[in-house]
Amino acid sequence: MLLSTIALLLGPFVYEFGRRRPHLRQGLDGLVFITIAGIICIHIIPEAIGTGGLIAVGFLLLGLAFPVLLERRFHDAVPQAHGFILLLAALGMAVHAAIDGIALLPAGDSAGGPFAWGNWEDSQLALSVILHRLPVGMAIWWSLRPNFGSPLAIAAFGLIIVVTALAYFVAGPAVALAEARSVAWFQAFVSGSLVHIVAFGVSHDQGEEASGKHRGWAYRVGILLGLLLIFTVPHVAVHGHSH
């Protein structure tokens, strides 16, 4: 629990450190982009559909269309539309943080015994949460701070930490929440909207870096590191763990 929190909070510091170094920033941009896209497409969406069924597919499609509808309806306020989607995404990450909190528990201890450490499988799940928290922390800071300022970005970090801690120490209700179909539908909707944001970017990217003109080898290295993180580190499987 403590290590996952540290990894999450390291995200803004790592990104701010890299932001002033062009090649490092490009690498971090690639890492954040592919890691978040991978978590959404490989983990969150399948889990949401597995829990929510075909209705979740409908919410996913609605989420994909939602940013386009917002931009067409408020074509002079595209940054605000993207900002609203980012706020939804923060709520979605808070819900997913509950699943992370469950995964930090030893197997067979999800009814509320957080103080015993489990076997190697449990350690792998915990390691997965910890390693994924670093790019998630960078992504939250990268997306929320330029659009809404530091206070709201810090509040998002606080919300995720609190939700993770609640799920860790009071896992029973968190398991029920993670397995609720309505939560799966919300996750599917948010994931669809995030796919749009990941594909087309957010409004605060400016200048040549945003256009991708200077995305060279460092950006590609970041992409490769993100792929390595996604495919070599096991992700959270809440249903198997909660059993």
N, C-alpha and C positions, 0 to 999 in steps of 0.2 A: 504493500500500500504506500509506504513512504517513498520507495524508489520510483514507483509510477508517478507520484506527485512531483518528485524532483525532476524526472524526465520531462514531464509536461511543462513545468515552469522554466526549464532550461531552453525551451523552444524560442521564446522571444529574445533571450540573450544571444543564442547562437545566430538567429536571423539578423539581429541588429549588428552583431560583429561582422557577419558576412556581407551585409548591405553596403558597407563602405569599401568593399574589395570586389571589383567587377567580376573576376573569374569565380571567386567563391560564391558571390551572389547568384550567378548563373547556375552553378552547381546546386545550390540550395533550392533555387526555383525549380530545377528539374526534379530534385528529390521530393519536394513537397507536392509538385504536380502529379507525378506518377504514383506516389504513395497514397495520396488522398483518392485519386481516381481508382487505384487498385482496391483500396478498402471499400469504396462505394460499390464498385462493379463486381468484385469477386466475393466479398463477404456480406456487406449489409443488404444489398438487393436480393441475393439468393436466400438469405435468412428471413427477410421480410416476406418474400413470396412463399417460402416454406411454411411460415406461421400463418400468414394472411390469406393464402390461396389465390384463386383467380382474381378476387376483388383487389388484392394488392397489386396485381398487374395493371388494373384499371387506374389505381392511384398513382402508380409509377408513370403511366402515360400522361395522366393529368398533370403530374409534377413536371414532366418534360415540356408540356405545352404552356404551363403557367407563366414562366418568364417571358415567353413570346407574346402571350396575351397582355401581360402587364406592359411590355415595351410598346405594343401597338396602341394600347389604350392610353398610355401616358408617354407618348413618344418624345416629349420634351423633358422627361424626368427619368431617363434610363438609369442614371446612377442611383436615384432613390429606389427604383424598382429592384436593382441588384442588391442594394442595401437591405431591403425588406427580406429578400431571399436569404441573405447572409444571416439575418436574425433568426429566421426559421431554421437555418442550418445549425446555428448555435444551440437551439433547443433540441434539434435532432442529435447533436453530439452529446448533449446532457443525458438524453435517453440511452444512447449507446454507452455512456459512462457507467450506467447501472449494470450493463452486461460485463463491462470490464471489471467492475467491483466483484461480481460473482466469480469471474475467472481467476481472481487473485486468491480465492479460498481453496483450501485443500479439498480433494474429491471426498464426497461423503460428508462434508462439513458444511454444506450450503444451508443447513437449518440454523446456523448461527454460532459456529465455533471457530472464530478467526485467528486463534492464537497458536494453532498447531500447524507445522509445516508438513506438506505432503510428500509424495514420491516424485520421481523424475518427470512423469507426465504433468503433474501439477506445476513443477518448476518451469517446464516448457511453456505452459499457458501463461504463467506470470511473466516470464521473459518476453513473450509475445506482446503482452499489454505494455510492458515497460518500453520496449523498443519502438512500438508504434506511437507511443505518447509523444516522443520527441518531434517527429514531423507534424503530428496533430497540433502540438503547441505552436510550432512555427506557422502553420496554416491559419490558426485562429488569430494570431498576432498580425500576420501579413494581410488578412482580409478585413478584420474588424477595426483595428486601430486607425488606419487611414480614413475609413468611412465614418466612424462614430467616435473616435477619440480613445485615449488610453483608459479613462474610467470604465467605459462600457466593456472594453476588451478585458480589463482586469476582472470585472464582474462576471464575464463569461468563464474565465479561468476558475473563479471562486465557485461558480455554480457546478462546474464539472467536477471539481475536487470534492465538494459537499455530497453530490449525488453518488460519486464513487465510494466515498466513505460510508454513506448510509447503506449502500448495497453490500458493502464488505462486512459491516457489523450487524446488519439486520437483513440477512440474505433472503429469508422466506418471501416477504412482500416483493422484493426485487425480482425474484424468479417468476412470480406470478405476473409482474409487470412486463417482463421480457417476453413472456409467452402469451400475452394478451393480443388478440387479433387487431384490436383498434390501434394499439401501439405499432404493430407491424404495418398497418395501412399508413399511419403517419410517417413512419420511417421510409416507406416506399415513395410517398409523395415528396418528402424532403430530398431523397436520393435522386429522384428525377429532376428536381430543380437544380440540385448541385451538379448534375451531369452537364446541364446547360452552362452553368457558371465556369466549370472546369474547362469546357470546350471553348468558350468565348471570352473568358477572362472577366475581371472586375474593373470597375470604373476608375480606380485610383492609379492603375498602371498608365504611365505617361511616357511619351518620348520614344526614343529608338529602342530602348530595352523592351517596352511593351509591344512594339511591332515585331520583335523577334529578329531584327536585322543583325544583332550582335550575339545571337545565341549560337555559340560554337561548341568546341570540344568540352568545355566545362559543363555546359547544360546537358550534353549527352552523357557525360560521366555521372551527373546527378540522376539522370533517368536510369542508368544502369544500376546505380546504388539503390535507387528506389525499387527496381524490379527484384534485386537481390533480397531486399528487406521483405518484399511481399511474398516471394515464392520460396524462400528458404526458412523463414520464421513462421511457425504455426500460428494461426490466428485463433480467436476465441470461438469456441463451439459451445454455446451456453447450454444447449439442450443435453448434449452428452455429458457435460460437466455437472449440470444440476442433478442428473440422475445418479 
